[in-house]
Amino acid sequence: MVKIERAKVEEAQEIKRVLSETWVDTYGPFLSQETIQKVTSAWHDPKLLASQIQDPEIFFGVAKDENDRILGLVTARKRGTDTVVIFRLYVHPQHQRKGIGSRLLEESVLVFSGVRRIQLEIEEQNRKGLAFYLKQGFKEIGRKEERVEDEVLKVIEMEKRPT
């Protein structure tokens, strides 16, 4: 049985592990190992994660199994009066395709009131993630390029109106 709850500061190290392993699986086919190493070191630093967990403006949710192991996570923030922005949603590769991502997405919207739009950005080559969001009902609303270390990524901006 998987449960979704707010992350705790003391879980930052385990969250970093899940993020780093998922990043290698997700971005390894098209980003260099050097870029992945730099990003996971900086963006997934336990101190940074702990500050995000403590930020009252951010919903930092984790999916846990019956032994309290973290299987996936989501971070979201409300923008304006009616929009939730998903900044990250990752499920460990060993636990994907089991409905965990859908539950994390649902919970990230439920914690905010008055949501009329959900927005996110996804790297164009992240085929698994793109298929997931399309299945969830997201539509492309724009494209842009983003620099990550020395690499340029093509990013798809997506949006969904919750039902």
Secondary structure, DSSP 8 states (H G I E B T S, - for coil): --EEEE--GGGHHHHHHHHHHHHHHHHTTTS-HHHHHHHHHHHT-HHHHHHHHH-TTEEEEEEE-TT--EEEEEEEEEETTTEEEEEEEEE-GGG-SSSHHHHHHHHHHHTSSS--EEEEEEETT-HHHHHHHHHTT-EEEEEEEEEETTEEEEEEEEEE---
